Amino acid sequence: MSVGSLRLRLLAAGVLSILIALSIAAYGLTELFKRHVERRVDVELTVYLNQLAANIIRKPSGELALAHRPSDPRFEEPFSGLYWQIAGTSADVLRSRSLWDTALPLPTETSTAGASHHYEILGPQNARLYLLQRYIELPEDLGGSKVRIAVAVDAREVQQSVRSFASELAPFLLIIGALLVAASWVQVSVGLRPLSTIRGRIAGIRSGNQRRLGGEFPQEVKPLAEEIDALLDEREKAIEKARGRAADLAHGLKTPLQVLNGEVNRLEEKGDVSTASEISYLVNLMRRHIDREIARARISYANSNASTNVRASVEQIVRVVARTPRGQDLSWQVEVPADLTARIDAIDLAEALGNLLDNAARHANKKVSVTARAEMQGISISVSDDGPGIEKGRQAAMLVRGQRLDTHTGGAGLGLAIVTDIVEAWEGSLTIENGTVGLIATLRIPTARSDAQS
């Protein structure tokens, strides 16, 4: 992927978003775990604080004392990180042995309502401590005075727990990050797939395998596909217009040629055979050029990679002819497999089918049928009607040059000879025969090549 790749840009944006999201998640989870640990420490220290409060007594000498010390051995180990302290009057101060010869700098509280409060203070050896303290009022038999009870633990225990959690969380976040990056790659690939489809279909249009991009694209890409199809429509209309003008020009020249043929006949009747022969040669030469230009105007270049779906073409032409005044009175039957693909330009196939269907509609009584099937040598498309048919002697004459319909008349605008020219240009053939009822016109066209279909 190059620097200008859209895929790379989207993937980079996705990875950056994932990193930001995972960083926020790591921070949030660590903070939540820290609060959880602090609450657990609060519970543990509260247990010790309650034990101390329950065991306060006064000696006969009037000094405060503890009936039972907390059982945790860390209270007996110097600078173990777990301490307690009870402070009443200046003389009534009790401390755990873990404080050794130091005392906890208990914070002064303005509220002495009996609620527990926690603080962070500096303790022995400048260690940061997490401290919980509470004011309590002793009963009358213990003197009725107020004392402060404090229990503290080394804050590094909390920090160590948080660090251990973070170190254990990191591999899982890395795994989740890798999965999210992979998912982002899949998401980008799926999201850009319509663009790859458009590129493939444009290549198909260039090679002649496809005519349009189609509209089955996501909403964000569909306007692009529609604009491309609209551009292709305009291009096709321009080509059709040019082809029509060329055909009209060629047909327009045929009338003067017919006049010249009449002059040839009159010259021959007058005995001027030499002049008539020269004019006849020039007329025939011009006629061949005109026929050639008509064929070029009507028939697309026979691209070996061309590919057209037969069913789609048949259904399109049937829909058009069925809307004509004559077509609306007929029953139309189409039996064409959906996977038949012929090696012919879609416009040429539409012109050939349009002429055959128009002829069938004009001569049918009630019904026109279109069937197609794959054969050993290609694809056969048969158009049959239930009309009167045609005499056998006239079937061959229908395909003779000069019997074409004029371009300005109704129908498809092509004679059967032009239909023959179209299919022959694509290495196919047209046959006409009487059926059990009516006439059957059959087009035989080569199957599209496998590389064109892919």
C-alpha positions, 0 to 999 in steps of 0.5 A: 500500500502506498502513502496515498492509499485510501485503505492505508489512511482508513486503517491508520485512522482505525489503529489510532482510534483503537490506541486511544480507546484502549488507552482510555480503557486501561486508565479507566480500569486501573482507576476502578481497580485502585478504588476497589483496592482502596475500599478493600483496605478501608474495610480491613483497616476498619476491622482493626479500628473496631478491634482497638476501640472494643479493647480499650480499658483503663488501668487502676492508675488511670492510664489507657490500655488495651485488653487485647492487641490486634493479632496481626503479627505485622503490628509487632514487627518494627516498620512493617508498614502496618501501624495503629495509634490511640491518642487521648490526652497528652499522657494517653497515647498508645502505639503499635510496636511496629512504630518503634520509637516514632509516632504517627502525625495524625491529622487534626479533624474539625468534625468529631462525630464518630465517622471514619476518615482516611488520609495520606500521610508521611510515616516512619522512614518517610514512607507514605501511609494510607491512614484511617482514623476515627474519634470515639467517646469513651463510656463513663466507666472509662472516664468519658473522654474522647480519643482518636484511634488511627490505623495506617498501612503502607500506601506502596501496598496499594500501589503495588496491587495496582501495578500488578493489576496493570501489568496483568491487564496489559497483555489482554489489552494487547490481544484485544488491540490486535483483534480490533486491528484485524477487525478494522482491516476486515472492516476497511476491506469490506467497506472498500469492496464496492470500489473494487467491484466498480473497478472490476465492472469498469474493466468489464465494460472496457473489455465488452463483458458488461454494459453498465455498473448497475445499482446494487451498491451501498448508498454512499457509493451508489451516486458514483455508480449512477453518474458513471452509468449516466455518462455511459448512457450519454456516450451510448446515445452519442454513438447511436446518434452517429450510427443513425446519421451514418445509416440515414446518410447511406440510405439517403444516397440509395435513392439517387443510385436508383435513379442512376440505375434507371438512367443505365437502363435507358442508355442500354435501350438507346444502344449506348452500352459502353456508357451504361456499363461505366455508369453501372460499374460506378453505381455498383461500386458506390452501392458496395460502399454504402452497404459497407457503411450501413453495416458499420453503422449498424453492427458493433465491432466483433470483440472476442471478449464481448459478453451479453446475458441473453435473458436480460436482453430478451426481457428488455426487448419483450418489455418494449415490444409488449407495450406497443399497440399490437404487442399489448394484445398478445400473450408473451412467453419467455423461457430463457435460462438466467445463466446463458451468456452469448459472445455478442455486443448487447446493442447488436443482440438487442437490434436483432431480437427487436427486429425478430420480435417486431415481425413476430408481433405483427404477424402473430394471432395471439401468442409470441414465444421466445426460447433459448438454450445452450447447444454444442456449438453455442446458444440458440434463440428462437422467436416463434409466433402463431401466425400464418407462417410464410411460403417456403419459396419466400423464406430465402427471399426474406434474407436477400439484400435489398429487402430491408425495411426502411429506417423511418418505418415502424418496428426495429428499423432493420430488415432480416438481411441486416439481422443476418449481417449482425449474427454473421459478424459475430460468427453466428447464423439466422434460420427461418422456418415454418413451425407447427403453427406460425413462423420460427426464426432462430439465431445461433450465436457463439457462447461467451468465452470463459475469460470474458465471463470471469 
